[in-house]
């Protein structure tokens, strides 16, 4: 049996559907999916099997114009993930077409594209008529010589199987990189923190979600097979702490219940989740927080 294995980077603007596609490819929820942009901070790798090929997905943060240190580190991680991959898939939203952000990404591809297989995946195709899709496809292929173009709906699963089969055939021959039953190389502590952060992002609106981070401080395996998980939510101001806690603690309670339910489903066992909120005015400037998220603090330097 000839096995294949390699890294596939999904790149695109924030909200292009990269996390949704990754979760569908892998068949489990390993990447946080919300309606907020820039929610994927670390390079989450999901592992999918297709025949004799092992596809290791690098779900990069969305590419956007960085303003703060965290933004710069995220963008550096995205391009770094693409530069390290065997195959790169650029995801574009059909209804938004070629935005200013897409223009910038196409320019960036000129730099990292040499000798690398780069495919185009036009997502959310159910949102536009077919003639508009065809025009967008030919326009994009004129701007960059994509190896292949796929029309998909990551949310509905349309076209995803064709993309996965094509990716499997494009990967180099070689031994598998992970045990067959492993779906993500992120430590469970980090996946758990991401799940809680997703619930916070869904509950809280405006700027606050980007000014908080979640860390799993303690993970204890209990004799009865359950897990006790202690997490800290770091916010930047006292006022933020009040928002996260909510009136009479209602917000944090709802977040805790939702995160616990999802963790129990993911781990397939009982989970005791304890959340604490702490104010750390400078967490965006602390290198340890970046390491926790799998980002490089130095990449955030202006």
C-alpha positions as CSV (number, residue, x, y, z in Angstrom):
1,X,0.0,0.0,0.0
2,X,1.4,3.4,-1.0
3,X,0.5,6.0,1.7
4,X,0.5,9.7,1.3
5,X,0.6,12.5,3.8
6,X,1.1,16.2,3.9
7,X,0.0,19.6,5.2
8,X,-2.8,21.6,3.6
9,X,-3.2,25.3,4.5
10,X,-6.5,26.9,4.2
11,X,-6.1,30.7,3.7
12,X,-8.5,33.5,3.0
13,X,-10.0,36.6,4.5
14,X,-11.7,36.3,8.0
15,X,-15.1,34.6,7.8
16,X,-14.4,33.0,4.4
17,X,-15.5,29.7,5.9
18,X,-12.1,28.1,6.5
19,X,-13.0,26.8,10.0
20,X,-16.4,25.4,8.7
21,X,-14.6,23.6,5.9
22,X,-11.9,22.2,8.2
23,X,-14.6,20.9,10.6
24,X,-16.5,19.3,7.7
25,X,-13.3,17.7,6.2
26,X,-12.3,16.3,9.6
27,X,-15.8,15.3,10.6
28,X,-15.5,16.8,14.1
29,X,-15.4,20.3,15.6
30,X,-11.8,21.2,16.1
31,X,-11.8,24.8,14.9
32,X,-13.9,27.5,16.5
33,X,-16.7,28.7,14.3
34,X,-18.5,32.0,15.0
35,X,-20.0,34.9,13.1
36,X,-17.2,37.1,14.3
37,X,-14.2,37.7,12.2
38,X,-10.6,36.8,13.3
39,X,-11.7,34.1,15.8
40,X,-9.1,31.5,14.7
41,X,-5.9,32.6,16.5
42,X,-3.7,29.5,16.4
43,X,-2.8,27.3,13.6
44,X,-5.2,24.5,14.4
45,X,-4.4,21.3,12.6
46,X,-7.2,18.9,11.9
47,X,-6.4,15.4,10.5
48,X,-8.6,13.7,7.9
49,X,-8.2,10.4,6.2
50,X,-9.1,9.9,2.5
51,X,-8.3,6.4,1.2
52,X,-4.6,5.8,1.9
53,X,-3.9,9.5,2.3
54,X,-3.6,11.5,5.5
55,X,-4.6,15.1,5.1
56,X,-3.3,17.4,7.8
57,X,-5.1,20.8,7.7
58,X,-3.5,24.0,9.0
59,X,-6.4,26.3,9.7
60,X,-4.7,29.7,9.6
61,X,-6.1,32.9,11.0
62,X,-7.9,35.0,8.5
63,X,-5.7,37.4,6.5
64,X,-6.6,41.0,7.1
65,X,-4.9,44.4,7.6
66,X,-3.3,44.2,11.0
67,X,-3.6,47.0,13.5
68,X,-2.4,45.6,16.9
69,X,0.4,43.2,18.0
70,X,-2.1,40.3,18.2
71,X,-3.3,41.1,14.7
72,X,0.3,41.1,13.3
73,X,1.1,37.9,15.0
74,X,-2.0,36.3,13.6
75,X,-1.3,37.4,10.0
76,X,2.3,36.2,10.3
77,X,1.0,32.8,11.5
78,X,-1.4,32.7,8.5
79,X,1.4,33.3,5.9
80,X,3.8,31.0,7.8
81,X,1.2,28.2,7.7
82,X,0.8,28.7,4.0
83,X,4.6,28.8,3.4
84,X,5.0,25.5,5.3
85,X,2.3,23.6,3.5
86,X,2.4,21.1,0.6
87,X,-0.9,22.4,-0.8
88,X,-2.6,25.7,-0.2
89,X,-6.3,26.3,-0.7
90,X,-7.4,29.9,-1.1
91,X,-11.0,30.3,0.0
92,X,-13.1,33.2,-1.4
93,X,-16.7,34.0,-0.6
94,X,-18.7,33.9,-3.8
95,X,-21.0,36.8,-2.9
96,X,-18.2,39.1,-1.9
97,X,-16.0,38.4,-4.9
98,X,-12.6,40.1,-5.3
99,X,-12.4,42.5,-2.3
100,X,-9.5,44.6,-1.4
101,X,-8.4,41.9,1.0
102,X,-8.5,39.3,-1.7
103,X,-6.3,41.5,-3.9
104,X,-3.7,41.7,-1.1
105,X,-3.8,37.9,-0.7
106,X,-3.3,37.3,-4.4
107,X,-0.2,39.6,-4.3
108,X,1.1,37.6,-1.3
109,X,0.6,34.3,-3.3
110,X,3.0,35.5,-5.9
111,X,5.7,35.4,-3.2
112,X,4.9,32.0,-1.6
113,X,3.4,30.3,-4.6
114,X,6.6,29.3,-6.3
115,X,6.8,25.5,-6.7
116,X,3.7,25.0,-4.5
117,X,0.3,23.7,-5.5
118,X,-2.3,26.3,-4.9
119,X,-6.0,25.6,-5.5
120,X,-9.0,28.0,-5.4
121,X,-12.2,27.2,-3.5
122,X,-15.1,29.5,-4.1
123,X,-17.3,29.1,-1.0
124,X,-21.0,29.9,-0.3
125,X,-21.9,29.3,-3.9
126,X,-25.6,29.0,-3.0
127,X,-25.6,32.8,-2.5
128,X,-25.0,33.8,-6.1
129,X,-26.4,32.9,-9.6
130,X,-24.2,30.6,-11.8
131,X,-23.3,33.2,-14.4
132,X,-21.8,35.4,-11.7
133,X,-19.9,32.4,-10.4
134,X,-18.4,31.7,-13.8
135,X,-17.3,35.3,-14.3
136,X,-15.7,35.3,-10.8
137,X,-13.9,32.0,-11.6
138,X,-12.4,33.2,-14.9
139,X,-11.4,36.6,-13.4
140,X,-9.6,34.9,-10.5
141,X,-7.9,32.4,-12.8
142,X,-6.7,35.2,-15.0
143,X,-5.1,36.8,-12.0
144,X,-3.4,33.7,-10.6
145,X,-2.6,30.3,-12.2
146,X,-4.5,28.1,-9.8
147,X,-3.9,24.4,-10.1
148,X,-7.6,23.6,-9.8
149,X,-10.8,25.5,-8.9
150,X,-13.6,24.1,-6.7
151,X,-17.1,25.4,-6.2
152,X,-18.2,24.5,-2.7
153,X,-20.6,25.2,0.2
154,X,-18.6,24.3,3.3
155,X,-21.7,24.7,5.4
156,X,-23.9,22.4,3.4
157,X,-21.1,20.0,2.3
158,X,-21.5,20.6,-1.4
159,X,-18.3,19.9,-3.4
160,X,-16.3,19.2,-0.2
161,X,-15.8,15.5,-1.1
162,X,-14.4,16.3,-4.5
163,X,-12.0,18.8,-3.0
164,X,-10.9,16.2,-0.4
165,X,-10.2,13.6,-3.0
166,X,-8.2,16.0,-5.1
167,X,-6.2,17.1,-2.1
168,X,-5.4,13.5,-1.2
169,X,-4.0,12.8,-4.7
170,X,-1.9,15.9,-4.6
171,X,0.0,15.0,-1.4
172,X,3.5,13.6,-1.5
173,X,4.0,9.9,-0.9
174,X,5.2,9.0,2.6
175,X,4.2,7.6,6.0
176,X,1.3,9.1,7.9
177,X,2.2,11.9,10.3
178,X,-0.3,11.1,13.0
179,X,-2.0,8.0,14.5
180,X,-5.1,7.2,12.4
181,X,-7.6,8.0,15.2
182,X,-6.1,11.4,16.0
183,X,-8.2,14.4,14.7
184,X,-6.2,17.3,16.0
185,X,-2.7,18.0,17.1
186,X,-3.7,20.7,19.5
187,X,-3.5,19.7,23.1
188,X,-6.9,19.0,24.6
189,X,-6.4,21.9,27.1
190,X,-6.2,24.3,24.2
191,X,-9.2,22.9,22.3
192,X,-11.2,23.2,25.6
193,X,-10.1,26.8,26.0
194,X,-11.2,27.5,22.4
195,X,-14.6,26.0,23.0
196,X,-15.2,28.3,26.0
197,X,-13.9,31.3,24.0
198,X,-16.3,30.5,21.2
199,X,-19.2,30.5,23.6
200,X,-18.0,33.9,25.0
201,X,-17.7,35.3,21.5
202,X,-21.3,34.2,20.7
203,X,-22.7,35.8,23.9
204,X,-20.7,39.1,23.8
205,X,-20.7,41.5,21.0
206,X,-18.6,44.4,19.6
207,X,-14.9,44.6,20.5
208,X,-14.8,42.7,23.8
209,X,-14.2,39.2,22.4
210,X,-10.8,40.3,20.9
211,X,-9.8,41.7,24.3
212,X,-10.2,38.5,26.1
213,X,-8.5,35.2,26.1
214,X,-9.2,31.8,27.8
215,X,-6.6,29.5,29.2
216,X,-7.1,26.0,30.7
217,X,-5.2,26.3,34.0
218,X,-5.8,22.8,35.3
219,X,-7.1,19.5,34.0
220,X,-7.7,16.7,36.4
221,X,-8.7,13.2,35.4
222,X,-11.1,11.8,38.0
223,X,-11.4,8.2,39.2
224,X,-15.1,8.0,37.9
225,X,-13.9,8.8,34.4
226,X,-15.0,12.4,34.4
227,X,-12.7,15.4,33.9
228,X,-12.4,18.5,36.1
229,X,-11.3,21.5,34.0
230,X,-10.4,24.9,35.5
231,X,-10.2,27.8,33.1
232,X,-9.3,31.5,33.4
233,X,-10.9,34.1,31.2
234,X,-8.4,37.1,31.0
235,X,-9.9,40.5,30.3
236,X,-8.2,43.9,30.0
237,X,-10.4,46.1,32.2
238,X,-12.6,45.8,35.3
239,X,-15.5,47.0,33.2
240,X,-15.0,44.0,31.0
241,X,-15.1,41.6,33.9
242,X,-18.6,42.9,34.8
243,X,-19.7,42.3,31.2
244,X,-18.3,38.7,31.1
245,X,-19.9,37.9,34.5
246,X,-23.3,39.5,33.5
247,X,-26.1,40.5,35.8
248,X,-26.1,38.3,38.8
249,X,-23.5,36.1,37.1
250,X,-26.0,35.0,34.4
251,X,-23.7,35.5,31.4
252,X,-20.8,33.4,32.8
253,X,-23.3,30.7,33.9
254,X,-24.8,30.4,30.4
255,X,-21.3,30.4,28.8
256,X,-20.1,27.7,31.3
257,X,-23.2,25.5,30.6
258,X,-22.8,25.8,26.8
259,X,-19.1,25.1,26.9
260,X,-19.5,22.2,29.3
261,X,-22.2,20.6,27.1
262,X,-20.0,20.8,24.0
263,X,-16.9,19.5,25.9
264,X,-18.9,16.5,27.2
265,X,-20.1,15.7,23.6
266,X,-16.5,16.1,22.3
267,X,-14.8,14.1,25.0
268,X,-17.7,11.7,25.3
269,X,-17.7,11.8,29.1
270,X,-18.8,14.0,32.1
271,X,-17.0,17.3,32.5
272,X,-16.9,19.6,35.6
273,X,-16.0,23.0,34.2
274,X,-15.0,25.9,36.5
275,X,-14.5,29.4,35.1
276,X,-12.8,32.4,36.7
277,X,-12.5,35.9,35.3
278,X,-9.3,37.8,35.9
279,X,-8.3,41.3,34.9
280,X,-4.9,41.5,33.2
281,X,-4.6,44.9,31.5
282,X,-1.6,43.9,29.4
283,X,-2.3,40.4,28.3
284,X,-2.1,41.4,24.7
285,X,1.6,42.3,25.4
286,X,2.6,39.1,27.3
287,X,4.6,36.6,25.4
288,X,3.2,33.6,27.4
289,X,-0.4,34.3,26.2
290,X,0.9,34.1,22.6
291,X,2.7,30.8,23.2
292,X,-0.6,29.4,24.6
293,X,-2.3,30.4,21.4
294,X,0.5,28.8,19.2
295,X,1.5,32.2,17.9
296,X,4.9,33.8,17.9
297,X,5.1,36.9,20.1
298,X,8.0,38.3,17.9
299,X,5.7,38.2,14.8
300,X,3.7,40.9,16.4
301,X,6.5,43.5,16.3
302,X,5.6,46.4,14.1
